[in-house]
């Protein structure tokens, strides 16, 4: 089962400024797109569907919607 990855406006703005955008998108699809509760992610504030993970050199804060198979990235913080 695959999840669609979408980006909220603040995360999309950060994504537009990142180097190597396509490899990052590929890694997102390969990891969180297939297992949004895996890849070393942790629940934020005890909410199962509100998650945080590190993917391809960036901290990703996202929500999982199992009913529509979507991962929505709300914040993206590239690591130096």
Biopython code that builds the backbone (N, CA, C, O; Angstrom):
import numpy as np
from Bio.PDB.StructureBuilder import StructureBuilder

atoms = [
    (1, "UNK", "N", (0.850, -1.176, 0.000)),
    (1, "UNK", "CA", (0.000, 0.000, 0.000)),
    (1, "UNK", "C", (0.897, 1.240, 0.000)),
    (1, "UNK", "O", (1.847, 1.320, 0.778)),
    (2, "UNK", "N", (0.602, 2.182, -0.851)),
    (2, "UNK", "CA", (1.376, 3.399, -0.972)),
    (2, "UNK", "C", (0.561, 4.602, -0.519)),
    (2, "UNK", "O", (-0.639, 4.698, -0.778)),
    (3, "UNK", "N", (1.243, 5.520, 0.165)),
    (3, "UNK", "CA", (0.614, 6.759, 0.610)),
    (3, "UNK", "C", (1.064, 7.886, -0.306)),
    (3, "UNK", "O", (2.221, 7.937, -0.723)),
    (4, "UNK", "N", (0.151, 8.780, -0.613)),
    (4, "UNK", "CA", (0.478, 9.973, -1.392)),
    (4, "UNK", "C", (1.159, 10.959, -0.443)),
    (4, "UNK", "O", (0.746, 11.087, 0.710)),
    (5, "UNK", "N", (2.184, 11.649, -0.907)),
    (5, "UNK", "CA", (2.889, 12.646, -0.103)),
    (5, "UNK", "C", (2.446, 14.025, -0.584)),
    (5, "UNK", "O", (2.573, 14.349, -1.764)),
    (6, "UNK", "N", (1.927, 14.830, 0.335)),
    (6, "UNK", "CA", (1.575, 16.203, -0.017)),
    (6, "UNK", "C", (2.307, 17.141, 0.938)),
    (6, "UNK", "O", (2.716, 16.737, 2.027)),
    (7, "UNK", "N", (2.466, 18.388, 0.525)),
    (7, "UNK", "CA", (3.218, 19.372, 1.303)),
    (7, "UNK", "C", (2.337, 20.579, 1.572)),
    (7, "UNK", "O", (1.797, 21.181, 0.644)),
    (8, "UNK", "N", (2.193, 20.933, 2.849)),
    (8, "UNK", "CA", (1.475, 22.154, 3.226)),
    (8, "UNK", "C", (2.334, 23.342, 2.774)),
    (8, "UNK", "O", (3.543, 23.187, 2.599)),
    (9, "UNK", "N", (1.734, 24.521, 2.583)),
    (9, "UNK", "CA", (2.490, 25.670, 2.060)),
    (9, "UNK", "C", (3.835, 25.958, 2.758)),
    (9, "UNK", "O", (4.824, 26.172, 2.056)),
    (10, "UNK", "N", (3.923, 25.973, 4.088)),
    (10, "UNK", "CA", (5.250, 26.253, 4.690)),
    (10, "UNK", "C", (6.297, 25.202, 4.319)),
    (10, "UNK", "O", (7.451, 25.548, 4.065)),
    (11, "UNK", "N", (5.916, 23.936, 4.284)),
    (11, "UNK", "CA", (6.855, 22.872, 3.917)),
    (11, "UNK", "C", (7.192, 22.948, 2.433)),
    (11, "UNK", "O", (8.332, 22.692, 2.044)),
    (12, "UNK", "N", (6.227, 23.290, 1.611)),
    (12, "UNK", "CA", (6.456, 23.420, 0.173)),
    (12, "UNK", "C", (7.440, 24.557, -0.107)),
    (12, "UNK", "O", (8.285, 24.434, -0.994)),
    (13, "UNK", "N", (7.341, 25.658, 0.636)),
    (13, "UNK", "CA", (8.275, 26.776, 0.477)),
    (13, "UNK", "C", (9.697, 26.343, 0.809)),
    (13, "UNK", "O", (10.639, 26.682, 0.093)),
    (14, "UNK", "N", (9.848, 25.591, 1.901)),
    (14, "UNK", "CA", (11.171, 25.092, 2.288)),
    (14, "UNK", "C", (11.694, 24.115, 1.240)),
    (14, "UNK", "O", (12.872, 24.151, 0.885)),
    (15, "UNK", "N", (10.832, 23.256, 0.755)),
    (15, "UNK", "CA", (11.219, 22.274, -0.262)),
    (15, "UNK", "C", (11.744, 22.973, -1.519)),
    (15, "UNK", "O", (12.712, 22.516, -2.128)),
    (16, "UNK", "N", (11.113, 24.067, -1.901)),
    (16, "UNK", "CA", (11.527, 24.809, -3.095)),
    (16, "UNK", "C", (12.936, 25.387, -2.946)),
    (16, "UNK", "O", (13.623, 25.607, -3.944)),
    (17, "UNK", "N", (13.365, 25.632, -1.716)),
    (17, "UNK", "CA", (14.684, 26.214, -1.462)),
    (17, "UNK", "C", (15.771, 25.169, -1.232)),
    (17, "UNK", "O", (16.952, 25.506, -1.155)),
    (18, "UNK", "N", (15.379, 23.916, -1.123)),
    (18, "UNK", "CA", (16.339, 22.851, -0.844)),
    (18, "UNK", "C", (17.128, 22.462, -2.085)),
    (18, "UNK", "O", (16.637, 22.552, -3.210)),
    (19, "UNK", "N", (18.363, 22.029, -1.851)),
    (19, "UNK", "CA", (19.148, 21.422, -2.924)),
    (19, "UNK", "C", (18.715, 19.975, -3.050)),
    (19, "UNK", "O", (18.166, 19.405, -2.107)),
    (20, "UNK", "N", (18.950, 19.392, -4.177)),
    (20, "UNK", "CA", (18.657, 17.972, -4.387)),
    (20, "UNK", "C", (17.210, 17.612, -4.054)),
    (20, "UNK", "O", (16.954, 16.661, -3.315)),
    (21, "UNK", "N", (16.280, 18.369, -4.596)),
    (21, "UNK", "CA", (14.861, 18.157, -4.319)),
    (21, "UNK", "C", (14.386, 16.793, -4.805)),
    (21, "UNK", "O", (13.676, 16.099, -4.078)),
    (22, "UNK", "N", (14.757, 16.400, -6.000)),
    (22, "UNK", "CA", (14.269, 15.127, -6.543)),
    (22, "UNK", "C", (14.755, 13.920, -5.738)),
    (22, "UNK", "O", (13.959, 13.020, -5.470)),
    (23, "UNK", "N", (16.030, 13.867, -5.344)),
    (23, "UNK", "CA", (16.436, 12.741, -4.480)),
    (23, "UNK", "C", (15.677, 12.731, -3.148)),
    (23, "UNK", "O", (15.356, 11.664, -2.624)),
    (24, "UNK", "N", (15.392, 13.914, -2.603)),
    (24, "UNK", "CA", (14.630, 13.990, -1.353)),
    (24, "UNK", "C", (13.220, 13.451, -1.566)),
    (24, "UNK", "O", (12.733, 12.651, -0.767)),
    (25, "UNK", "N", (12.565, 13.884, -2.636)),
    (25, "UNK", "CA", (11.211, 13.390, -2.921)),
    (25, "UNK", "C", (11.206, 11.873, -3.108)),
    (25, "UNK", "O", (10.288, 11.189, -2.655)),
    (26, "UNK", "N", (12.225, 11.360, -3.771)),
    (26, "UNK", "CA", (12.334, 9.923, -3.964)),
    (26, "UNK", "C", (12.484, 9.179, -2.645)),
    (26, "UNK", "O", (11.868, 8.133, -2.442)),
    (27, "UNK", "N", (13.298, 9.715, -1.760)),
    (27, "UNK", "CA", (13.490, 9.093, -0.451)),
    (27, "UNK", "C", (12.209, 9.166, 0.383)),
    (27, "UNK", "O", (11.892, 8.228, 1.114)),
    (28, "UNK", "N", (11.482, 10.264, 0.278)),
    (28, "UNK", "CA", (10.195, 10.384, 0.983)),
    (28, "UNK", "C", (9.233, 9.304, 0.497)),
    (28, "UNK", "O", (8.577, 8.645, 1.304)),
    (29, "UNK", "N", (9.149, 9.123, -0.811)),
    (29, "UNK", "CA", (8.248, 8.114, -1.379)),
    (29, "UNK", "C", (8.675, 6.711, -0.970)),
    (29, "UNK", "O", (7.835, 5.867, -0.657)),
    (30, "UNK", "N", (9.979, 6.466, -0.975)),
    (30, "UNK", "CA", (10.504, 5.140, -0.647)),
    (30, "UNK", "C", (10.314, 4.785, 0.828)),
    (30, "UNK", "O", (10.114, 3.619, 1.166)),
    (31, "UNK", "N", (10.375, 5.780, 1.696)),
    (31, "UNK", "CA", (10.299, 5.507, 3.136)),
    (31, "UNK", "C", (8.900, 5.786, 3.681)),
    (31, "UNK", "O", (8.123, 4.859, 3.910)),
    (32, "UNK", "N", (8.586, 7.041, 3.884)),
    (32, "UNK", "CA", (7.308, 7.403, 4.505)),
    (32, "UNK", "C", (6.122, 7.123, 3.599)),
    (32, "UNK", "O", (5.012, 6.905, 4.086)),
    (33, "UNK", "N", (6.335, 7.124, 2.295)),
    (33, "UNK", "CA", (5.257, 6.803, 1.366)),
    (33, "UNK", "C", (4.800, 5.359, 1.471)),
    (33, "UNK", "O", (3.658, 5.044, 1.135)),
    (34, "UNK", "N", (5.678, 4.481, 1.934)),
    (34, "UNK", "CA", (5.329, 3.059, 2.078)),
    (34, "UNK", "C", (5.053, 2.660, 3.518)),
    (34, "UNK", "O", (4.290, 1.727, 3.767)),
    (35, "UNK", "N", (5.668, 3.359, 4.469)),
    (35, "UNK", "CA", (5.488, 3.016, 5.888)),
    (35, "UNK", "C", (5.548, 4.283, 6.736)),
    (35, "UNK", "O", (6.563, 4.548, 7.380)),
    (36, "UNK", "N", (4.468, 5.069, 6.741)),
    (36, "UNK", "CA", (4.501, 6.353, 7.445)),
    (36, "UNK", "C", (4.673, 6.237, 8.962)),
    (36, "UNK", "O", (5.047, 7.209, 9.619)),
    (37, "UNK", "N", (4.404, 5.063, 9.514)),
    (37, "UNK", "CA", (4.600, 4.881, 10.952)),
    (37, "UNK", "C", (5.954, 4.239, 11.248)),
    (37, "UNK", "O", (6.291, 3.993, 12.407)),
    (38, "UNK", "N", (6.718, 3.974, 10.209)),
    (38, "UNK", "CA", (8.027, 3.342, 10.356)),
    (38, "UNK", "C", (9.143, 4.340, 10.133)),
    (38, "UNK", "O", (8.992, 5.525, 10.431)),
    (39, "UNK", "N", (10.253, 3.872, 9.615)),
    (39, "UNK", "CA", (11.429, 4.670, 9.279)),
    (39, "UNK", "C", (11.935, 5.474, 10.480)),
    (39, "UNK", "O", (12.425, 6.592, 10.324)),
    (40, "UNK", "N", (11.815, 4.903, 11.664)),
    (40, "UNK", "CA", (12.316, 5.571, 12.865)),
    (40, "UNK", "C", (11.495, 6.777, 13.282)),
    (40, "UNK", "O", (11.954, 7.590, 14.084)),
    (41, "UNK", "N", (10.285, 6.904, 12.750)),
    (41, "UNK", "CA", (9.446, 8.052, 13.112)),
    (41, "UNK", "C", (8.927, 7.905, 14.540)),
    (41, "UNK", "O", (8.828, 6.799, 15.072)),
    (42, "UNK", "N", (8.604, 9.022, 15.136)),
    (42, "UNK", "CA", (8.042, 9.018, 16.487)),
    (42, "UNK", "C", (6.764, 9.845, 16.503)),
    (42, "UNK", "O", (6.608, 10.800, 15.742)),
    (43, "UNK", "N", (5.861, 9.455, 17.386)),
    (43, "UNK", "CA", (4.627, 10.226, 17.571)),
    (43, "UNK", "C", (4.977, 11.526, 18.279)),
    (43, "UNK", "O", (5.845, 11.549, 19.151)),
    (44, "UNK", "N", (4.307, 12.600, 17.908)),
    (44, "UNK", "CA", (4.527, 13.900, 18.526)),
    (44, "UNK", "C", (3.389, 14.164, 19.495)),
    (44, "UNK", "O", (2.216, 14.046, 19.140)),
    (45, "UNK", "N", (3.740, 14.520, 20.711)),
    (45, "UNK", "CA", (2.762, 14.837, 21.765)),
    (45, "UNK", "C", (1.746, 13.721, 21.966)),
    (45, "UNK", "O", (0.583, 13.974, 22.280)),
    (46, "UNK", "N", (2.198, 12.491, 21.783)),
    (46, "UNK", "CA", (1.337, 11.339, 22.037)),
    (46, "UNK", "C", (0.266, 11.074, 20.997)),
    (46, "UNK", "O", (-0.557, 10.177, 21.177)),
    (47, "UNK", "N", (0.259, 11.833, 19.913)),
    (47, "UNK", "CA", (-0.732, 11.643, 18.856)),
    (47, "UNK", "C", (-0.168, 10.690, 17.807)),
    (47, "UNK", "O", (0.837, 11.002, 17.168)),
    (48, "UNK", "N", (-0.789, 9.556, 17.627)),
    (48, "UNK", "CA", (-0.278, 8.524, 16.718)),
    (48, "UNK", "C", (-0.105, 9.022, 15.286)),
    (48, "UNK", "O", (0.862, 8.650, 14.622)),
    (49, "UNK", "N", (-1.013, 9.848, 14.801)),
    (49, "UNK", "CA", (-0.973, 10.293, 13.405)),
    (49, "UNK", "C", (-0.166, 11.569, 13.193)),
    (49, "UNK", "O", (0.022, 11.995, 12.054)),
    (50, "UNK", "N", (0.302, 12.172, 14.251)),
    (50, "UNK", "CA", (1.174, 13.346, 14.147)),
    (50, "UNK", "C", (2.590, 12.840, 14.395)),
    (50, "UNK", "O", (2.896, 12.387, 15.498)),
    (51, "UNK", "N", (3.467, 12.909, 13.376)),
    (51, "UNK", "CA", (4.745, 12.209, 13.426)),
    (51, "UNK", "C", (5.919, 13.108, 13.075)),
    (51, "UNK", "O", (5.768, 14.180, 12.489)),
    (52, "UNK", "N", (7.080, 12.632, 13.454)),
    (52, "UNK", "CA", (8.326, 13.308, 13.120)),
    (52, "UNK", "C", (9.349, 12.248, 12.738)),
    (52, "UNK", "O", (9.445, 11.205, 13.385)),
    (53, "UNK", "N", (10.108, 12.518, 11.689)),
    (53, "UNK", "CA", (11.143, 11.585, 11.236)),
    (53, "UNK", "C", (12.251, 12.380, 10.555)),
    (53, "UNK", "O", (12.059, 13.526, 10.149)),
    (54, "UNK", "N", (13.397, 11.751, 10.442)),
    (54, "UNK", "CA", (14.494, 12.335, 9.673)),
    (54, "UNK", "C", (14.600, 11.559, 8.368)),
    (54, "UNK", "O", (14.743, 10.336, 8.360)),
    (55, "UNK", "N", (14.526, 12.298, 7.268)),
    (55, "UNK", "CA", (14.578, 11.680, 5.937)),
    (55, "UNK", "C", (15.565, 12.466, 5.085)),
    (55, "UNK", "O", (15.425, 13.678, 4.922)),
    (56, "UNK", "N", (16.545, 11.787, 4.554)),
    (56, "UNK", "CA", (17.501, 12.373, 3.602)),
    (56, "UNK", "C", (18.050, 13.722, 4.059)),
    (56, "UNK", "O", (18.102, 14.674, 3.281)),
    (57, "UNK", "N", (18.457, 13.796, 5.313)),
    (57, "UNK", "CA", (19.077, 15.013, 5.818)),
    (57, "UNK", "C", (18.119, 16.125, 6.171)),
    (57, "UNK", "O", (18.515, 17.291, 6.187)),
    (58, "UNK", "N", (16.874, 15.803, 6.454)),
    (58, "UNK", "CA", (15.902, 16.820, 6.859)),
    (58, "UNK", "C", (14.984, 16.244, 7.939)),
    (58, "UNK", "O", (14.634, 15.064, 7.918)),
    (59, "UNK", "N", (14.609, 17.100, 8.872)),
    (59, "UNK", "CA", (13.616, 16.711, 9.869)),
    (59, "UNK", "C", (12.255, 17.013, 9.257)),
    (59, "UNK", "O", (12.009, 18.116, 8.767)),
    (60, "UNK", "N", (11.378, 16.019, 9.294)),
    (60, "UNK", "CA", (10.072, 16.129, 8.648)),
    (60, "UNK", "C", (8.985, 15.954, 9.706)),
    (60, "UNK", "O", (8.927, 14.922, 10.375)),
    (61, "UNK", "N", (8.131, 16.956, 9.856)),
    (61, "UNK", "CA", (6.969, 16.877, 10.737)),
    (61, "UNK", "C", (5.765, 16.686, 9.831)),
    (61, "UNK", "O", (5.542, 17.480, 8.917)),
    (62, "UNK", "N", (4.983, 15.632, 10.079)),
    (62, "UNK", "CA", (3.899, 15.304, 9.158)),
    (62, "UNK", "C", (2.720, 14.655, 9.869)),
    (62, "UNK", "O", (2.830, 14.182, 11.000)),
    (63, "UNK", "N", (1.601, 14.646, 9.178)),
    (63, "UNK", "CA", (0.382, 13.985, 9.638)),
    (63, "UNK", "C", (0.077, 12.830, 8.698)),
    (63, "UNK", "O", (0.313, 12.912, 7.493)),
    (64, "UNK", "N", (-0.445, 11.765, 9.263)),
    (64, "UNK", "CA", (-0.833, 10.600, 8.474)),
    (64, "UNK", "C", (-2.351, 10.518, 8.462)),
    (64, "UNK", "O", (-2.987, 10.583, 9.514)),
    (65, "UNK", "N", (-2.931, 10.374, 7.282)),
    (65, "UNK", "CA", (-4.357, 10.155, 7.149)),
    (65, "UNK", "C", (-4.553, 8.787, 6.510)),
    (65, "UNK", "O", (-4.426, 8.632, 5.296)),
    (66, "UNK", "N", (-4.859, 7.811, 7.331)),
    (66, "UNK", "CA", (-5.041, 6.452, 6.841)),
    (66, "UNK", "C", (-6.272, 6.276, 5.980)),
    (66, "UNK", "O", (-6.306, 5.404, 5.112)),
    (67, "UNK", "N", (-7.292, 7.104, 6.212)),
    (67, "UNK", "CA", (-8.534, 6.940, 5.462)),
    (67, "UNK", "C", (-8.384, 7.342, 3.995)),
    (67, "UNK", "O", (-9.070, 6.797, 3.130)),
    (68, "UNK", "N", (-7.489, 8.295, 3.710)),
    (68, "UNK", "CA", (-7.274, 8.715, 2.325)),
    (68, "UNK", "C", (-5.841, 8.428, 1.858)),
    (68, "UNK", "O", (-5.418, 8.910, 0.808)),
    (69, "UNK", "N", (-5.105, 7.646, 2.640)),
    (69, "UNK", "CA", (-3.744, 7.231, 2.313)),
    (69, "UNK", "C", (-2.853, 8.407, 1.904)),
    (69, "UNK", "O", (-2.242, 8.404, 0.836)),
    (70, "UNK", "N", (-2.797, 9.412, 2.786)),
    (70, "UNK", "CA", (-2.000, 10.605, 2.514)),
    (70, "UNK", "C", (-1.103, 10.932, 3.698)),
    (70, "UNK", "O", (-1.520, 10.847, 4.853)),
    (71, "UNK", "N", (0.132, 11.305, 3.394)),
    (71, "UNK", "CA", (1.067, 11.849, 4.367)),
    (71, "UNK", "C", (1.185, 13.328, 4.021)),
    (71, "UNK", "O", (1.589, 13.673, 2.910)),
    (72, "UNK", "N", (0.837, 14.204, 4.957)),
    (72, "UNK", "CA", (0.926, 15.638, 4.717)),
    (72, "UNK", "C", (2.072, 16.209, 5.522)),
    (72, "UNK", "O", (2.043, 16.196, 6.753)),
    (73, "UNK", "N", (3.085, 16.713, 4.830)),
    (73, "UNK", "CA", (4.239, 17.305, 5.477)),
    (73, "UNK", "C", (3.875, 18.738, 5.825)),
    (73, "UNK", "O", (3.526, 19.530, 4.950)),
    (74, "UNK", "N", (3.959, 19.068, 7.119)),
    (74, "UNK", "CA", (3.600, 20.419, 7.547)),
    (74, "UNK", "C", (4.818, 21.268, 7.863)),
    (74, "UNK", "O", (4.751, 22.496, 7.823)),
    (75, "UNK", "N", (5.931, 20.617, 8.176)),
    (75, "UNK", "CA", (7.156, 21.375, 8.452)),
    (75, "UNK", "C", (8.358, 20.564, 7.996)),
    (75, "UNK", "O", (8.409, 19.347, 8.170)),
    (76, "UNK", "N", (9.306, 21.248, 7.420)),
    (76, "UNK", "CA", (10.491, 20.617, 6.880)),
    (76, "UNK", "C", (11.691, 21.453, 7.323)),
    (76, "UNK", "O", (11.745, 22.656, 7.069)),
    (77, "UNK", "N", (12.652, 20.807, 7.986)),
    (77, "UNK", "CA", (13.839, 21.515, 8.470)),
    (77, "UNK", "C", (15.074, 20.805, 7.931)),
    (77, "UNK", "O", (15.460, 19.757, 8.448)),
    (78, "UNK", "N", (15.699, 21.371, 6.890)),
    (78, "UNK", "CA", (16.930, 20.756, 6.371)),
    (78, "UNK", "C", (18.041, 20.850, 7.402)),
    (78, "UNK", "O", (18.212, 21.885, 8.046)),
    (79, "UNK", "N", (18.795, 19.770, 7.558)),
    (79, "UNK", "CA", (19.922, 19.777, 8.477)),
    (79, "UNK", "C", (21.165, 20.251, 7.738)),
    (79, "UNK", "O", (21.344, 19.950, 6.558)),
    (80, "UNK", "N", (22.019, 20.988, 8.428)),
    (80, "UNK", "CA", (23.244, 21.499, 7.750)),
    (80, "UNK", "C", (24.176, 20.385, 7.346)),
    (80, "UNK", "O", (25.235, 20.642, 6.774)),
]
sb = StructureBuilder()
sb.init_structure("model")
sb.init_model(0)
sb.init_chain("A")
sb.init_seg("    ")
for serial, (resi, resn, name, xyz) in enumerate(atoms, 1):
    if name == "N":
        sb.init_residue(resn, " ", resi, " ")
    sb.init_atom(name, np.array(xyz, "f"), 0.0, 1.0, " ", f" {name:<3s}", serial, name[0])
structure = sb.get_structure()
